[in-house]
Amino acid sequence: MNTPLSFAALTGGLALYLQHNFQFDVARASSVFGLSGFIGALVQGALRKLARRFGEERLALFGLASMATGYVFLGFAHHVSVLVVLIILGSIGGAVVRPSLTTLLTKSVGEQEQGMVLGVSQSLGSMAQAVGPAAATWLIGREQIVLFGVFCSVFSVLGCLVAALRDRDEGLTKQAPLEG
């Protein structure tokens, strides 16, 4: 589930996208990044309680779906109000996904292998931070705004598919039961 590529493409291309689609200057673009960070902080503040209630795998799946939804429609956003909704969706998803996937990664291997697995995960994240912004900038520079949104979302969609296709005996059935 390579969501770092989705996130890196979005953050690497977001300022250019905002300038291209909404004629945002630096100050207005910064407010979008600030909104995203604020939403992420709020969500992460409640994450422990959410993890106990729903389980890490459900949270990861929700986060991936939220990121995919928020990103895929960026190319179709022509009003600031739509943009804000999409940024909030993507920010909620990103705030939930990273900690949940890290927890799932560490729980999926023995204690002796956790360092290696987290190191590989960080290396993949670093590669994503190199590839994502370059691809996003290339797409936006060629007026492929819809493809920019699709590119940002595709890896989250793939993560959703992988999570949904997992063997249920090892996945959601062993998660915390849903309350309510």
C-alpha positions in Angstrom: 0.0 0.0 0.0 2.2 2.8 -1.3 0.2 5.8 0.0 3.4 7.9 0.3 3.4 8.3 -3.5 -0.2 9.6 -3.4 0.6 12.0 -0.6 3.9 13.1 -2.1 2.4 13.8 -5.5 -0.4 15.8 -3.9 1.8 17.9 -1.7 4.5 18.3 -4.3 2.0 19.5 -6.9 -0.6 21.2 -4.7 0.9 24.7 -4.9 1.2 24.6 -8.7 -2.3 23.1 -8.9 -3.7 25.9 -6.7 -2.0 28.5 -8.8 -3.1 26.9 -12.1 -6.7 26.1 -11.2 -7.6 28.8 -8.7 -5.0 31.6 -9.4 -3.9 31.3 -5.7 -0.9 33.3 -4.6 1.5 32.1 -2.0 -0.5 33.3 0.9 -3.8 31.7 -0.2 -1.9 28.4 -1.1 -0.3 28.5 2.3 -3.8 28.7 3.9 -4.7 25.4 2.1 -1.6 23.7 3.5 -2.4 25.2 6.9 -6.0 23.8 6.8 -4.6 20.4 5.8 -2.2 20.4 8.7 -4.8 21.6 11.2 -7.3 18.9 10.1 -4.5 16.3 10.4 -3.6 17.4 13.9 -7.2 17.2 15.0 -7.7 13.7 13.6 -4.4 12.4 15.0 -5.5 13.7 18.4 -8.4 11.4 18.4 -6.6 8.5 16.7 -5.9 6.4 19.7 -9.6 6.3 20.7 -10.6 5.6 17.1 -8.1 2.7 16.9 -9.5 1.1 20.0 -13.0 1.4 18.7 -12.5 0.4 15.0 -9.1 -1.3 14.8 -6.1 -0.3 12.7 -7.1 -2.1 9.6 -10.5 -0.5 9.4 -8.9 2.9 10.0 -6.4 2.2 7.3 -9.1 1.2 4.8 -11.2 4.3 5.7 -8.1 6.5 5.4 -7.2 5.1 2.0 -10.7 5.5 0.7 -10.9 9.1 2.1 -7.5 10.0 0.5 -8.6 8.4 -2.8 -11.9 10.3 -2.8 -10.3 13.6 -1.9 -7.6 13.4 -4.5 -9.4 11.9 -7.5 -11.9 14.7 -7.8 -9.3 17.5 -7.6 -9.1 17.8 -11.4 -12.9 18.5 -11.5 -12.9 21.1 -8.7 -13.6 24.5 -10.1 -15.0 26.2 -7.0 -13.1 26.9 -3.8 -15.8 25.3 -1.7 -15.4 22.0 -3.5 -11.6 22.3 -3.2 -12.0 22.8 0.6 -14.2 19.7 0.9 -11.6 17.6 -1.1 -8.7 18.9 0.9 -10.5 18.1 4.2 -11.3 14.5 2.9 -7.7 13.9 1.8 -6.3 15.4 5.1 -8.5 13.2 7.2 -7.4 10.2 5.2 -3.7 11.0 5.4 -3.9 11.6 9.1 -5.5 8.2 9.7 -3.5 6.2 7.1 0.1 6.8 8.1 -0.1 5.8 11.8 -2.5 2.9 11.0 -0.3 1.4 8.3 2.8 1.8 10.5 1.1 0.0 13.3 -0.1 -2.8 10.9 3.5 -3.1 9.5 5.0 -3.5 12.9 2.4 -6.0 14.0 2.8 -8.0 10.9 6.4 -9.1 11.6 8.3 -10.3 14.7 10.1 -7.9 17.0 13.5 -8.7 15.4 12.3 -7.7 11.9 10.4 -4.5 12.8 13.4 -2.2 12.3 14.1 -3.7 8.8 10.4 -3.4 7.8 10.1 0.2 9.0 13.4 1.0 7.3 12.2 -0.4 3.9 8.9 1.5 4.4 10.9 4.8 5.0 13.0 4.1 1.9 9.9 3.6 -0.2 8.5 6.8 1.3 11.7 8.7 0.3 11.5 7.3 -3.3 7.9 8.5 -3.4 9.0 12.0 -2.3 11.3 12.1 -5.3 8.9 10.6 -7.9 5.6 12.1 -6.7 6.3 15.8 -7.1 8.1 15.3 -10.4 5.2 13.4 -11.8 2.7 15.9 -10.5 4.6 18.9 -11.8 4.9 17.2 -15.2 1.2 16.5 -15.4 0.1 20.0 -14.3 2.7 21.6 -16.6 1.1 19.8 -19.5 -2.4 20.9 -18.5 -3.4 17.4 -17.4 -5.2 18.5 -14.3 -7.7 15.6 -14.2 -4.8 13.1 -14.6 -3.0 14.9 -11.7 -6.0 14.1 -9.4 -6.2 10.6 -10.7 -2.4 10.0 -10.3 -2.6 11.3 -6.7 -5.4 8.9 -5.9 -4.4 5.8 -7.8 -2.1 4.4 -5.1 -4.6 5.0 -2.4 -7.2 3.1 -4.6 -4.7 0.3 -5.0 -4.2 0.2 -1.2 -8.0 0.0 -0.8 -8.2 -2.9 -3.2 -5.3 -4.8 -1.4 -7.0 -4.2 2.0 -10.4 -5.3 0.7 -9.0 -8.4 -0.9 -7.1 -9.5 2.2 -8.0 -12.8 3.7 -10.8 -11.9 6.1 -9.6 -14.5 8.6 -6.4 -12.5 9.1 -7.9 -9.1 8.6 -11.1 -7.5 9.7 -12.6 -10.4 11.6 -9.7 -10.2 14.1 -10.1 -6.5 14.5 -11.9 -4.9 17.4 -15.7 -5.3 17.0 -17.6 -2.3 15.8 -19.4 -0.6 18.6 -22.7 1.1 18.3 
